[in-house]
């Protein structure tokens, strides 16, 4: 994904969650006439972010008789994205799925020129009558994966490879750490920042750097399988991201927070088919099936699996969620009191570390 600009996200939270005016009515559209176009910021074979979007695309294509979709991979944000979308539309696309935050303004520009085309933008906050947004509460399975990581460390040092210091990444890191500290209050999470979403070389080097810091378990917010590969080579455990990354670390993969983008794509295409599609902001979680946790590695004890399933059930029931108090920041100050919880707006603007994360947050 492109760089999600920290301040832009913070100051746009109201827009992210405010209802928009009722969308203009769209006529029912047969799947054979949709010709949806998918735009990826990385290669479809990246093993992570774009890979999971492409898996979902293929799955829903098989559910709608006559539906034919197209993709363009490794599209930079900016003019190139607009050009790709315009090409899709000239070729008959009535639906565009833009799968990177940095496509936000290009989507708005193209959507304004084509009010009869429906746009779905992943992880953004700007909407219009013909532009909807979607993302998932990946912090929920990140918390669950933290329970596993905290249970498996022997050194009590857990590494975390992070992309950019923005709310999305900080929210996930905090959720992971809350899981770690629930089972192991002595454990510390140390972070290496990539300042990139997709850079296999950097991801491998970050894994090695964390290993040198005595980390024996690695978590990650990066797009490829490079970190799990490095962890396997170093003989340390790893929690992946985006998909089940056990193929990259056959003996050392513990689990992964994973995406099920087909849940959104199936939902949107059914609405478009029936003529009931309206612009909305989708932020679904475990309950809706948009996010989940991958199968456990062979070394994860049954007791840890049971704990994860128990905590997952609590989230699914609605009786509890990850950012419910008491929660302290890394300085020991209570940020969320017992009985209180962070609102969606507060979660979307998180810019502080929970207790258990070591080091200072870099400035973006």
Order of alpha helices (4+ residues) and beta strands (2+ residues): alpha-alpha-alpha-beta-alpha-beta-alpha-beta-alpha-beta-beta-alpha-beta-alpha-beta-alpha-beta-alpha-beta-beta-alpha-beta-beta-alpha-beta-beta-alpha
